[in-house]
Amino acid sequence: MPQLDTSTWFMMIMSMFLTLFIIFQLKVSKNNFFFNPELTSIETQKQNTPWETKWTKIYLPLSLPQ
């Protein structure tokens, strides 16, 4: 049974990584990115809810009388 020749594997793997890197760089370079995006201020409006005006007590199960 002949032995498997692994002498070319290193070059094959390295060329595959190089090719993938180049392809990825080409794909990324085709995208348009905004270099200086302007911040937009979003003002949140205060909404009055009924439970904000009332005081409520929260009863935990451990604080109940035994």
PQR file with spaces between the fields and no chain letter, atoms N, CA, C, O and H, PARSE charges and radii, in Angstrom:
ATOM       1  N    MET     1       0.850   -1.184    0.000 -0.4000 1.5000
ATOM       2  CA   MET     1       0.000    0.000    0.000 -0.0000 2.0000
ATOM       3  C    MET     1       0.894    1.244    0.000  0.5500 1.7000
ATOM       4  O    MET     1       1.741    1.396    0.880 -0.5500 1.4000
ATOM       5  N    PRO     2       0.708    2.145   -0.992 -0.5600 1.5000
ATOM       6  CA   PRO     2       1.605    3.304   -1.092  0.2800 2.0000
ATOM       7  C    PRO     2       1.298    4.342   -0.009  0.5500 1.7000
ATOM       8  O    PRO     2       0.167    4.476    0.458 -0.5500 1.4000
ATOM       9  N    GLN     3       2.337    5.056    0.361 -0.4000 1.5000
ATOM      10  CA   GLN     3       2.166    6.110    1.356 -0.0000 2.0000
ATOM      11  C    GLN     3       1.614    7.368    0.712  0.5500 1.7000
ATOM      12  O    GLN     3       1.837    7.643   -0.467 -0.5500 1.4000
ATOM      13  H    GLN     3       3.255    4.946   -0.019  0.4000 1.0000
ATOM      14  N    LEU     4       0.881    8.126    1.527 -0.4000 1.5000
ATOM      15  CA   LEU     4       0.287    9.365    1.031 -0.0000 2.0000
ATOM      16  C    LEU     4       1.354   10.457    1.016  0.5500 1.7000
ATOM      17  O    LEU     4       2.039   10.697    2.010 -0.5500 1.4000
ATOM      18  H    LEU     4       0.700    7.903    2.485  0.4000 1.0000
ATOM      19  N    ASP     5       1.474   11.106   -0.127 -0.4000 1.5000
ATOM      20  CA   ASP     5       2.476   12.162   -0.279 -0.0000 2.0000
ATOM      21  C    ASP     5       1.918   13.474    0.265  0.5500 1.7000
ATOM      22  O    ASP     5       0.982   14.039   -0.301 -0.5500 1.4000
ATOM      23  H    ASP     5       0.918   10.911   -0.935  0.4000 1.0000
ATOM      24  N    THR     6       2.486   13.948    1.349 -0.4000 1.5000
ATOM      25  CA   THR     6       1.992   15.173    1.984 -0.0000 2.0000
ATOM      26  C    THR     6       2.926   16.349    1.777  0.5500 1.7000
ATOM      27  O    THR     6       2.785   17.362    2.461 -0.5500 1.4000
ATOM      28  H    THR     6       3.246   13.489    1.809  0.4000 1.0000
ATOM      29  N    SER     7       3.862   16.251    0.872 -0.4000 1.5000
ATOM      30  CA   SER     7       4.844   17.315    0.682 -0.0000 2.0000
ATOM      31  C    SER     7       4.215   18.576    0.079  0.5500 1.7000
ATOM      32  O    SER     7       4.734   19.672    0.291 -0.5500 1.4000
ATOM      33  H    SER     7       3.976   15.428    0.316  0.4000 1.0000
ATOM      34  N    THR     8       3.132   18.450   -0.654 -0.4000 1.5000
ATOM      35  CA   THR     8       2.531   19.626   -1.299 -0.0000 2.0000
ATOM      36  C    THR     8       1.393   20.222   -0.468  0.5500 1.7000
ATOM      37  O    THR     8       0.820   21.241   -0.854 -0.5500 1.4000
ATOM      38  H    THR     8       2.711   17.559   -0.827  0.4000 1.0000
ATOM      39  N    TRP     9       1.064   19.613    0.647 -0.4000 1.5000
ATOM      40  CA   TRP     9      -0.072   20.094    1.441 -0.0000 2.0000
ATOM      41  C    TRP     9       0.163   21.490    1.999  0.5500 1.7000
ATOM      42  O    TRP     9      -0.754   22.311    2.028 -0.5500 1.4000
ATOM      43  H    TRP     9       1.529   18.785    0.961  0.4000 1.0000
ATOM      44  N    PHE    10       1.375   21.760    2.438 -0.4000 1.5000
ATOM      45  CA   PHE    10       1.657   23.068    3.027 -0.0000 2.0000
ATOM      46  C    PHE    10       1.428   24.183    2.012  0.5500 1.7000
ATOM      47  O    PHE    10       0.787   25.186    2.323 -0.5500 1.4000
ATOM      48  H    PHE    10       2.119   21.093    2.415  0.4000 1.0000
ATOM      49  N    MET    11       1.946   24.011    0.810 -0.4000 1.5000
ATOM      50  CA   MET    11       1.765   25.042   -0.219 -0.0000 2.0000
ATOM      51  C    MET    11       0.304   25.157   -0.634  0.5500 1.7000
ATOM      52  O    MET    11      -0.183   26.252   -0.917 -0.5500 1.4000
ATOM      53  H    MET    11       2.468   23.196    0.557  0.4000 1.0000
ATOM      54  N    MET    12      -0.380   24.046   -0.667 -0.4000 1.5000
ATOM      55  CA   MET    12      -1.795   24.075   -1.031 -0.0000 2.0000
ATOM      56  C    MET    12      -2.618   24.832    0.014  0.5500 1.7000
ATOM      57  O    MET    12      -3.483   25.636   -0.333 -0.5500 1.4000
ATOM      58  H    MET    12       0.015   23.157   -0.436  0.4000 1.0000
ATOM      59  N    ILE    13      -2.349   24.574    1.268 -0.4000 1.5000
ATOM      60  CA   ILE    13      -3.092   25.244    2.349 -0.0000 2.0000
ATOM      61  C    ILE    13      -2.757   26.733    2.387  0.5500 1.7000
ATOM      62  O    ILE    13      -3.641   27.570    2.566 -0.5500 1.4000
ATOM      63  H    ILE    13      -1.646   23.921    1.550  0.4000 1.0000
ATOM      64  N    MET    14      -1.480   27.057    2.219 -0.4000 1.5000
ATOM      65  CA   MET    14      -1.102   28.464    2.239 -0.0000 2.0000
ATOM      66  C    MET    14      -1.671   29.227    1.038  0.5500 1.7000
ATOM      67  O    MET    14      -2.097   30.373    1.177 -0.5500 1.4000
ATOM      68  H    MET    14      -0.761   26.376    2.073  0.4000 1.0000
ATOM      69  N    SER    15      -1.679   28.610   -0.109 -0.4000 1.5000
ATOM      70  CA   SER    15      -2.269   29.288   -1.270 -0.0000 2.0000
ATOM      71  C    SER    15      -3.777   29.428   -1.118  0.5500 1.7000
ATOM      72  O    SER    15      -4.361   30.399   -1.599 -0.5500 1.4000
ATOM      73  H    SER    15      -1.333   27.679   -0.222  0.4000 1.0000
ATOM      74  N    MET    16      -4.410   28.468   -0.455 -0.4000 1.5000
ATOM      75  CA   MET    16      -5.852   28.578   -0.203 -0.0000 2.0000
ATOM      76  C    MET    16      -6.135   29.755    0.723  0.5500 1.7000
ATOM      77  O    MET    16      -7.066   30.521    0.476 -0.5500 1.4000
ATOM      78  H    MET    16      -3.935   27.679   -0.065  0.4000 1.0000
ATOM      79  N    PHE    17      -5.336   29.913    1.798 -0.4000 1.5000
ATOM      80  CA   PHE    17      -5.522   31.036    2.706 -0.0000 2.0000
ATOM      81  C    PHE    17      -5.285   32.366    1.997  0.5500 1.7000
ATOM      82  O    PHE    17      -6.023   33.328    2.209 -0.5500 1.4000
ATOM      83  H    PHE    17      -4.579   29.290    1.999  0.4000 1.0000
ATOM      84  N    LEU    18      -4.272   32.416    1.172 -0.4000 1.5000
ATOM      85  CA   LEU    18      -3.996   33.641    0.439 -0.0000 2.0000
ATOM      86  C    LEU    18      -5.142   33.988   -0.507  0.5500 1.7000
ATOM      87  O    LEU    18      -5.546   35.148   -0.597 -0.5500 1.4000
ATOM      88  H    LEU    18      -3.673   31.635    1.000  0.4000 1.0000
ATOM      89  N    THR    19      -5.655   33.005   -1.198 -0.4000 1.5000
ATOM      90  CA   THR    19      -6.774   33.233   -2.116 -0.0000 2.0000
ATOM      91  C    THR    19      -8.012   33.694   -1.367  0.5500 1.7000
ATOM      92  O    THR    19      -8.694   34.621   -1.803 -0.5500 1.4000
ATOM      93  H    THR    19      -5.327   32.064   -1.125  0.4000 1.0000
ATOM      94  N    LEU    20      -8.305   33.054   -0.244 -0.4000 1.5000
ATOM      95  CA   LEU    20      -9.466   33.471    0.540 -0.0000 2.0000
ATOM      96  C    LEU    20      -9.302   34.885    1.081  0.5500 1.7000
ATOM      97  O    LEU    20     -10.261   35.655    1.116 -0.5500 1.4000
ATOM      98  H    LEU    20      -7.751   32.300    0.111  0.4000 1.0000
ATOM      99  N    PHE    21      -8.102   35.221    1.495 -0.4000 1.5000
ATOM     100  CA   PHE    21      -7.847   36.565    1.985 -0.0000 2.0000
ATOM     101  C    PHE    21      -8.061   37.596    0.879  0.5500 1.7000
ATOM     102  O    PHE    21      -8.682   38.635    1.108 -0.5500 1.4000
ATOM     103  H    PHE    21      -7.323   34.595    1.467  0.4000 1.0000
ATOM     104  N    ILE    22      -7.556   37.316   -0.299 -0.4000 1.5000
ATOM     105  CA   ILE    22      -7.709   38.256   -1.418 -0.0000 2.0000
ATOM     106  C    ILE    22      -9.172   38.400   -1.808  0.5500 1.7000
ATOM     107  O    ILE    22      -9.646   39.509   -2.056 -0.5500 1.4000
ATOM     108  H    ILE    22      -7.051   36.473   -0.485  0.4000 1.0000
ATOM     109  N    ILE    23      -9.882   37.291   -1.861 -0.4000 1.5000
ATOM     110  CA   ILE    23     -11.309   37.356   -2.211 -0.0000 2.0000
ATOM     111  C    ILE    23     -12.082   38.161   -1.169  0.5500 1.7000
ATOM     112  O    ILE    23     -12.936   38.978   -1.513 -0.5500 1.4000
ATOM     113  H    ILE    23      -9.497   36.390   -1.659  0.4000 1.0000
ATOM     114  N    PHE    24     -11.775   37.926    0.104 -0.4000 1.5000
ATOM     115  CA   PHE    24     -12.457   38.664    1.159 -0.0000 2.0000
ATOM     116  C    PHE    24     -12.146   40.155    1.082  0.5500 1.7000
ATOM     117  O    PHE    24     -13.038   40.982    1.274 -0.5500 1.4000
ATOM     118  H    PHE    24     -11.081   37.263    0.383  0.4000 1.0000
ATOM     119  N    GLN    25     -10.903   40.503    0.805 -0.4000 1.5000
ATOM     120  CA   GLN    25     -10.538   41.911    0.693 -0.0000 2.0000
ATOM     121  C    GLN    25     -11.245   42.572   -0.486  0.5500 1.7000
ATOM     122  O    GLN    25     -11.672   43.722   -0.388 -0.5500 1.4000
ATOM     123  H    GLN    25     -10.179   39.831    0.650  0.4000 1.0000
ATOM     124  N    LEU    26     -11.369   41.865   -1.580 -0.4000 1.5000
ATOM     125  CA   LEU    26     -12.073   42.424   -2.734 -0.0000 2.0000
ATOM     126  C    LEU    26     -13.555   42.625   -2.451  0.5500 1.7000
ATOM     127  O    LEU    26     -14.143   43.616   -2.883 -0.5500 1.4000
ATOM     128  H    LEU    26     -11.022   40.930   -1.659  0.4000 1.0000
ATOM     129  N    LYS    27     -14.154   41.696   -1.733 -0.4000 1.5000
ATOM     130  CA   LYS    27     -15.571   41.829   -1.404 -0.0000 2.0000
ATOM     131  C    LYS    27     -15.801   42.979   -0.431  0.5500 1.7000
ATOM     132  O    LYS    27     -16.782   43.712   -0.553 -0.5500 1.4000
ATOM     133  H    LYS    27     -13.676   40.891   -1.382  0.4000 1.0000
ATOM     134  N    VAL    28     -14.908   43.135    0.523 -0.4000 1.5000
ATOM     135  CA   VAL    28     -15.078   44.209    1.497 -0.0000 2.0000
ATOM     136  C    VAL    28     -14.820   45.574    0.848  0.5500 1.7000
ATOM     137  O    VAL    28     -15.482   46.555    1.187 -0.5500 1.4000
ATOM     138  H    VAL    28     -14.111   42.540    0.622  0.4000 1.0000
ATOM     139  N    SER    29     -13.882   45.637   -0.064 -0.4000 1.5000
ATOM     140  CA   SER    29     -13.546   46.924   -0.681 -0.0000 2.0000
ATOM     141  C    SER    29     -14.656   47.426   -1.598  0.5500 1.7000
ATOM     142  O    SER    29     -14.672   48.611   -1.932 -0.5500 1.4000
ATOM     143  H    SER    29     -13.345   44.839   -0.340  0.4000 1.0000
ATOM     144  N    LYS    30     -15.564   46.586   -2.008 -0.4000 1.5000
ATOM     145  CA   LYS    30     -16.672   47.027   -2.858 -0.0000 2.0000
ATOM     146  C    LYS    30     -17.785   47.703   -2.068  0.5500 1.7000
ATOM     147  O    LYS    30     -18.643   48.367   -2.649 -0.5500 1.4000
ATOM     148  H    LYS    30     -15.551   45.623   -1.737  0.4000 1.0000
ATOM     149  N    ASN    31     -17.777   47.536   -0.735 -0.4000 1.5000
ATOM     150  CA   ASN    31     -18.817   48.149    0.090 -0.0000 2.0000
ATOM     151  C    ASN    31     -18.500   49.614    0.331  0.5500 1.7000
ATOM     152  O    ASN    31     -17.337   50.003    0.443 -0.5500 1.4000
ATOM     153  H    ASN    31     -17.080   46.996   -0.263  0.4000 1.0000
ATOM     154  N    ASN    32     -19.536   50.410    0.408 -0.4000 1.5000
ATOM     155  CA   ASN    32     -19.378   51.829    0.722 -0.0000 2.0000
ATOM     156  C    ASN    32     -19.690   52.038    2.199  0.5500 1.7000
ATOM     157  O    ASN    32     -20.786   51.731    2.666 -0.5500 1.4000
ATOM     158  H    ASN    32     -20.480   50.094    0.317  0.4000 1.0000
ATOM     159  N    PHE    33     -18.710   52.564    2.923 -0.4000 1.5000
ATOM     160  CA   PHE    33     -18.887   52.856    4.336 -0.0000 2.0000
ATOM     161  C    PHE    33     -18.886   54.359    4.538  0.5500 1.7000
ATOM     162  O    PHE    33     -18.145   55.082    3.872 -0.5500 1.4000
ATOM     163  H    PHE    33     -17.819   52.814    2.543  0.4000 1.0000
ATOM     164  N    PHE    34     -19.716   54.826    5.457 -0.4000 1.5000
ATOM     165  CA   PHE    34     -19.740   56.241    5.785 -0.0000 2.0000
ATOM     166  C    PHE    34     -18.605   56.536    6.756  0.5500 1.7000
ATOM     167  O    PHE    34     -18.490   55.903    7.805 -0.5500 1.4000
ATOM     168  H    PHE    34     -20.318   54.238    5.998  0.4000 1.0000
ATOM     169  N    PHE    35     -17.776   57.495    6.397 -0.4000 1.5000
ATOM     170  CA   PHE    35     -16.600   57.771    7.214 -0.0000 2.0000
ATOM     171  C    PHE    35     -16.937   58.618    8.437  0.5500 1.7000
ATOM     172  O    PHE    35     -16.392   58.397    9.518 -0.5500 1.4000
ATOM     173  H    PHE    35     -17.869   58.009    5.545  0.4000 1.0000
ATOM     174  N    ASN    36     -17.833   59.586    8.268 -0.4000 1.5000
ATOM     175  CA   ASN    36     -18.148   60.472    9.379 -0.0000 2.0000
ATOM     176  C    ASN    36     -19.667   60.594    9.517  0.5500 1.7000
ATOM     177  O    ASN    36     -20.258   61.555    9.025 -0.5500 1.4000
ATOM     178  H    ASN    36     -18.276   59.766    7.390  0.4000 1.0000
ATOM     179  N    PRO    37     -20.286   59.647   10.167 -0.5600 1.5000
ATOM     180  CA   PRO    37     -21.741   59.741   10.306  0.2800 2.0000
ATOM     181  C    PRO    37     -22.124   60.829   11.308  0.5500 1.7000
ATOM     182  O    PRO    37     -21.482   60.984   12.347 -0.5500 1.4000
ATOM     183  N    GLU    38     -23.154   61.562   10.991 -0.4000 1.5000
ATOM     184  CA   GLU    38     -23.604   62.621   11.886 -0.0000 2.0000
ATOM     185  C    GLU    38     -24.579   62.042   12.896  0.5500 1.7000
ATOM     186  O    GLU    38     -25.462   61.251   12.567 -0.5500 1.4000
ATOM     187  H    GLU    38     -23.676   61.436   10.147  0.4000 1.0000
ATOM     188  N    LEU    39     -24.387   62.462   14.126 -0.4000 1.5000
ATOM     189  CA   LEU    39     -25.271   61.978   15.180 -0.0000 2.0000
ATOM     190  C    LEU    39     -26.588   62.742   15.132  0.5500 1.7000
ATOM     191  O    LEU    39     -26.607   63.968   15.021 -0.5500 1.4000
ATOM     192  H    LEU    39     -23.669   63.105   14.393  0.4000 1.0000
ATOM     193  N    THR    40     -27.648   62.025   15.214 -0.4000 1.5000
ATOM     194  CA   THR    40     -28.959   62.662   15.263 -0.0000 2.0000
ATOM     195  C    THR    40     -29.492   62.537   16.673  0.5500 1.7000
ATOM     196  O    THR    40     -29.502   61.452   17.254 -0.5500 1.4000
ATOM     197  H    THR    40     -27.632   61.029   15.305  0.4000 1.0000
ATOM     198  N    SER    41     -29.926   63.640   17.209 -0.4000 1.5000
ATOM     199  CA   SER    41     -30.430   63.621   18.577 -0.0000 2.0000
ATOM     200  C    SER    41     -31.894   63.189   18.567  0.5500 1.7000
ATOM     201  O    SER    41     -32.733   63.783   17.890 -0.5500 1.4000
ATOM     202  H    SER    41     -29.917   64.521   16.737  0.4000 1.0000
ATOM     203  N    ILE    42     -32.162   62.181   19.308 -0.4000 1.5000
ATOM     204  CA   ILE    42     -33.521   61.665   19.414 -0.0000 2.0000
ATOM     205  C    ILE    42     -34.033   62.029   20.806  0.5500 1.7000
ATOM     206  O    ILE    42     -33.528   61.537   21.816 -0.5500 1.4000
ATOM     207  H    ILE    42     -31.480   61.699   19.858  0.4000 1.0000
ATOM     208  N    GLU    43     -35.025   62.883   20.841 -0.4000 1.5000
ATOM     209  CA   GLU    43     -35.573   63.307   22.127 -0.0000 2.0000
ATOM     210  C    GLU    43     -36.728   62.381   22.513  0.5500 1.7000
ATOM     211  O    GLU    43     -37.699   62.227   21.774 -0.5500 1.4000
ATOM     212  H    GLU    43     -35.435   63.282   20.020  0.4000 1.0000
ATOM     213  N    THR    44     -36.597   61.787   23.658 -0.4000 1.5000
ATOM     214  CA   THR    44     -37.663   60.902   24.130 -0.0000 2.0000
ATOM     215  C    THR    44     -38.693   61.730   24.875  0.5500 1.7000
ATOM     216  O    THR    44     -38.349   62.576   25.700 -0.5500 1.4000
ATOM     217  H    THR    44     -35.807   61.912   24.259  0.4000 1.0000
ATOM     218  N    GLN    45     -39.928   61.484   24.583 -0.4000 1.5000
ATOM     219  CA   GLN    45     -41.000   62.203   25.250 -0.0000 2.0000
ATOM     220  C    GLN    45     -41.410   61.446   26.493  0.5500 1.7000
ATOM     221  O    GLN    45     -41.527   60.221   26.497 -0.5500 1.4000
ATOM     222  H    GLN    45     -40.207   60.797   23.912  0.4000 1.0000
ATOM     223  N    LYS    46     -41.625   62.207   27.540 -0.4000 1.5000
ATOM     224  CA   LYS    46     -42.028   61.599   28.802 -0.0000 2.0000
ATOM     225  C    LYS    46     -43.520   61.261   28.737  0.5500 1.7000
ATOM     226  O    LYS    46     -44.365   62.126   28.506 -0.5500 1.4000
ATOM     227  H    LYS    46     -41.531   63.202   27.537  0.4000 1.0000
ATOM     228  N    GLN    47     -43.813   59.978   28.948 -0.4000 1.5000
ATOM     229  CA   GLN    47     -45.205   59.543   28.936 -0.0000 2.0000
ATOM     230  C    GLN    47     -45.643   59.268   30.365  0.5500 1.7000
ATOM     231  O    GLN    47     -45.006   58.509   31.096 -0.5500 1.4000
ATOM     232  H    GLN    47     -43.126   59.276   29.136  0.4000 1.0000
ATOM     233  N    ASN    48     -46.734   59.896   30.741 -0.4000 1.5000
ATOM     234  CA   ASN    48     -47.246   59.699   32.085 -0.0000 2.0000
ATOM     235  C    ASN    48     -48.076   58.422   32.137  0.5500 1.7000
ATOM     236  O    ASN    48     -49.037   58.245   31.388 -0.5500 1.4000
ATOM     237  H    ASN    48     -47.252   60.512   30.147  0.4000 1.0000
ATOM     238  N    THR    49     -47.681   57.562   33.021 -0.4000 1.5000
ATOM     239  CA   THR    49     -48.409   56.314   33.204 -0.0000 2.0000
ATOM     240  C    THR    49     -49.082   56.334   34.564  0.5500 1.7000
ATOM     241  O    THR    49     -48.601   57.009   35.475 -0.5500 1.4000
ATOM     242  H    THR    49     -46.900   57.706   33.628  0.4000 1.0000
ATOM     243  N    PRO    50     -50.176   55.615   34.723 -0.5600 1.5000
ATOM     244  CA   PRO    50     -50.901   55.700   35.991  0.2800 2.0000
ATOM     245  C    PRO    50     -50.107   55.211   37.187  0.5500 1.7000
ATOM     246  O    PRO    50     -50.304   55.701   38.299 -0.5500 1.4000
ATOM     247  N    TRP    51     -49.211   54.252   36.979 -0.4000 1.5000
ATOM     248  CA   TRP    51     -48.487   53.722   38.131 -0.0000 2.0000
ATOM     249  C    TRP    51     -47.335   54.621   38.564  0.5500 1.7000
ATOM     250  O    TRP    51     -46.759   54.400   39.629 -0.5500 1.4000
ATOM     251  H    TRP    51     -49.051   53.854   36.076  0.4000 1.0000
ATOM     252  N    GLU    52     -46.990   55.618   37.776 -0.4000 1.5000
ATOM     253  CA   GLU    52     -45.938   56.531   38.202 -0.0000 2.0000
ATOM     254  C    GLU    52     -46.445   57.525   39.246  0.5500 1.7000
ATOM     255  O    GLU    52     -45.658   58.027   40.050 -0.5500 1.4000
ATOM     256  H    GLU    52     -47.458   55.797   36.911  0.4000 1.0000
ATOM     257  N    THR    53     -47.706   57.807   39.246 -0.4000 1.5000
ATOM     258  CA   THR    53     -48.236   58.783   40.203 -0.0000 2.0000
ATOM     259  C    THR    53     -48.629   58.131   41.524  0.5500 1.7000
ATOM     260  O    THR    53     -48.827   58.830   42.517 -0.5500 1.4000
ATOM     261  H    THR    53     -48.345   57.399   38.593  0.4000 1.0000
ATOM     262  N    LYS    54     -48.744   56.833   41.553 -0.4000 1.5000
ATOM     263  CA   LYS    54     -49.157   56.136   42.769 -0.0000 2.0000
ATOM     264  C    LYS    54     -47.954   55.451   43.411  0.5500 1.7000
ATOM     265  O    LYS    54     -46.989   55.073   42.747 -0.5500 1.4000
ATOM     266  H    LYS    54     -48.583   56.265   40.746  0.4000 1.0000
ATOM     267  N    TRP    55     -48.057   55.311   44.728 -0.4000 1.5000
ATOM     268  CA   TRP    55     -47.031   54.592   45.453 -0.0000 2.0000
ATOM     269  C    TRP    55     -47.543   53.186   45.697  0.5500 1.7000
ATOM     270  O    TRP    55     -48.613   52.996   46.274 -0.5500 1.4000
ATOM     271  H    TRP    55     -48.841   55.619   45.267  0.4000 1.0000
ATOM     272  N    THR    56     -46.784   52.215   45.261 -0.4000 1.5000
ATOM     273  CA   THR    56     -47.193   50.828   45.444 -0.0000 2.0000
ATOM     274  C    THR    56     -46.136   50.098   46.232  0.5500 1.7000
ATOM     275  O    THR    56     -44.940   50.346   46.080 -0.5500 1.4000
ATOM     276  H    THR    56     -45.915   52.370   44.792  0.4000 1.0000
ATOM     277  N    LYS    57     -46.585   49.207   47.066 -0.4000 1.5000
ATOM     278  CA   LYS    57     -45.667   48.411   47.861 -0.0000 2.0000
ATOM     279  C    LYS    57     -45.576   47.024   47.224  0.5500 1.7000
ATOM     280  O    LYS    57     -46.589   46.419   46.876 -0.5500 1.4000
ATOM     281  H    LYS    57     -47.557   49.005   47.190  0.4000 1.0000
ATOM     282  N    ILE    58     -44.357   46.538   47.081 -0.4000 1.5000
ATOM     283  CA   ILE    58     -44.148   45.224   46.484 -0.0000 2.0000
ATOM     284  C    ILE    58     -43.969   44.228   47.617  0.5500 1.7000
ATOM     285  O    ILE    58     -43.078   44.378   48.453 -0.5500 1.4000
ATOM     286  H    ILE    58     -43.534   47.029   47.364  0.4000 1.0000
ATOM     287  N    TYR    59     -44.809   43.226   47.639 -0.4000 1.5000
ATOM     288  CA   TYR    59     -44.728   42.195   48.666 -0.0000 2.0000
ATOM     289  C    TYR    59     -43.935   41.021   48.129  0.5500 1.7000
ATOM     290  O    TYR    59     -44.358   40.348   47.189 -0.5500 1.4000
ATOM     291  H    TYR    59     -45.533   43.104   46.960  0.4000 1.0000
ATOM     292  N    LEU    60     -42.800   40.786   48.724 -0.4000 1.5000
ATOM     293  CA   LEU    60     -42.010   39.627   48.342 -0.0000 2.0000
ATOM     294  C    LEU    60     -42.507   38.411   49.104  0.5500 1.7000
ATOM     295  O    LEU    60     -43.026   38.561   50.210 -0.5500 1.4000
ATOM     296  H    LEU    60     -42.457   41.333   49.487  0.4000 1.0000
ATOM     297  N    PRO    61     -42.368   37.216   48.556 -0.5600 1.5000
ATOM     298  CA   PRO    61     -42.846   36.030   49.272  0.2800 2.0000
ATOM     299  C    PRO    61     -42.158   35.818   50.612  0.5500 1.7000
ATOM     300  O    PRO    61     -42.754   35.245   51.524 -0.5500 1.4000
ATOM     301  N    LEU    62     -40.912   36.267   50.749 -0.4000 1.5000
ATOM     302  CA   LEU    62     -40.207   36.074   52.001 -0.0000 2.0000
ATOM     303  C    LEU    62     -40.616   37.085   53.066  0.5500 1.7000
ATOM     304  O    LEU    62     -40.392   36.853   54.254 -0.5500 1.4000
ATOM     305  H    LEU    62     -40.427   36.732   50.008  0.4000 1.0000
ATOM     306  N    SER    63     -41.209   38.195   52.660 -0.4000 1.5000
ATOM     307  CA   SER    63     -41.577   39.221   53.633 -0.0000 2.0000
ATOM     308  C    SER    63     -42.997   39.045   54.167  0.5500 1.7000
ATOM     309  O    SER    63     -43.422   39.815   55.028 -0.5500 1.4000
ATOM     310  H    SER    63     -41.391   38.383   51.695  0.4000 1.0000
ATOM     311  N    LEU    64     -43.727   38.068   53.687 -0.4000 1.5000
ATOM     312  CA   LEU    64     -45.078   37.829   54.187 -0.0000 2.0000
ATOM     313  C    LEU    64     -45.029   37.238   55.591  0.5500 1.7000
ATOM     314  O    LEU    64     -44.096   36.506   55.921 -0.5500 1.4000
ATOM     315  H    LEU    64     -43.382   37.442   52.988  0.4000 1.0000
ATOM     316  N    PRO    65     -46.031   37.550   56.425 -0.5600 1.5000
ATOM     317  CA   PRO    65     -46.039   36.955   57.761  0.2800 2.0000
ATOM     318  C    PRO    65     -46.259   35.462   57.715  0.5500 1.7000
ATOM     319  O    PRO    65     -46.959   34.946   56.844 -0.5500 1.4000
ATOM     320  N    GLN    66     -45.663   34.786   58.647 -0.4000 1.5000
ATOM     321  CA   GLN    66     -45.795   33.336   58.657 -0.0000 2.0000
ATOM     322  C    GLN    66     -46.871   32.875   59.598  0.5500 1.7000
ATOM     323  O    GLN    66     -47.109   31.673   59.723 -0.5500 1.4000
ATOM     324  H    GLN    66     -45.094   35.205   59.355  0.4000 1.0000
